[in-house]
């Protein structure tokens, strides 16, 4: 049967004041006309540098999402750096000179030089998007991106885990979240750009990242990104053009009716997630300025299906109790597996269609717990485990594992703060996207729905198999960590854990 995984990341940015609405390098009308139908590509932008000041949000956004939290942010202001510079340069020159020469020379020289040098630096300025990527760079870009995604995924797993109760199920898509943040990176200015690169483990000025991310596609899963913005928020033409050239889609303009905007966004979400998430928003505040969306939908089949008739209630061992859960089983299922001494865990891989696979990490016996496994999991250990798994052959195995169905929602702003990334609520710099400096993130949401069952090709499932005497065993009968692995590009599309398979 098909495994269905759906992930949605929502980022809402709200502004208190529109400081610039009529700019030479913006064309709001063109962006309004550019949204026609559905866009099937990413919208990822280039990084730019500048100084930005953030106003405090005082609007009540409690109606945004039932599952979202409103983050109150502090006011920060960028102060001109030109005054001290002018004083330090004029002071030494006027002191040593005599009075007759100081009077006439200081007046004319200081005034003209101060005006032109001071004025331009107070206005935000950003260069155009740099999307250059040579053939030599593009060859290594996908490898660099894959490495970065692995590091980011483990870091993100620990951040998500810290937000959840210990004995709870959890699922998220590191690929969806990284895609969204990379999209923001395209329009980020100096401080936010550097901080995002550090958060995502990208090399500095990784201009090939957008092309590399675009290449990370599969028939098994699809990823979509979209930007919605208010009519009074002027988006730079350079940003719109880069988005259109790179990914074939442009930012879409919201209307003046909040209900219509809510329906527009919910419809986009429902369509991109194959209606697995049908109503993300109950309402949208009238002062919404900017909405970033990314959705990932995965639909893959087992290379070898499970027989539904063999699914039955079996023991599943929690830390201090035993429950009954519906367990799928197969006498001769191809599994690549080994026991890792560092994690004290069994690692198993089951093949899915479209070059995807399900990887399970489960404590090697009931003496060990999932929390111990999680604490021992570092980016270095994770890479070593996946490298070893890549070289491990598939063998017929007596397999027992529970059916999986996990739905998870998470306020991403708390996750970002847990990752020590505070730009979204304190110092957001999006000068490459807009010259409006009064932007701050009001809410950022991530929602994932994951389901793995045994049904699918019934004829193949009904085939009888014989069991060899030396058949290996891989049983998953206690809480475990899982990931959906892209075998071609070597990165996790989804990650999570299952404590109670009955939920």
Secondary structure, 3 states (H helix, E strand, C coil): CEEEEEEEEEEEEEECCCCCCCCCCECHHHHHHHCCCCCCCCCCCCCCCCCCCECCCCCCCCCCCCCCCCCCCCCECCCCCHHHHHHHHHHHHHHHCCHHHHHHHHHHHHHHHHHHHHHHHCCCCCCCCCCCCCHHHHHHHHHHHHHHHHHHHHHHHHHHHHHCCCCCCEEECHHHHHHHHHHHHHCCCHHHHHHHHHHCCCCCCCCCHHHHHHHCCCCCEEEEEEEEECCCCCCEHHHHHHHHHHHCCCCEECCCCHHHHHHHHHHHHHHHCCCCCCCCCCCCCCCEEEEEEEEEEEEEEECCCCCHHHCEEEEEECCCCEEEEEEEEEEEEEEEEEEECCCCEEEEEEEECCCEEEEEEEECCCCCCHHHHHHHCCHHHHHHHHHHHHCCCCEEEEEEEECEEEEEEEEHHHHHHHCCCCHHHHCCCCCCCCCCCCEEEEEEEEEEEEEECCCCCHHHHCCCCCCCCCCEEEECCECEEEEEEECCCCEEEEEEEECCCCC
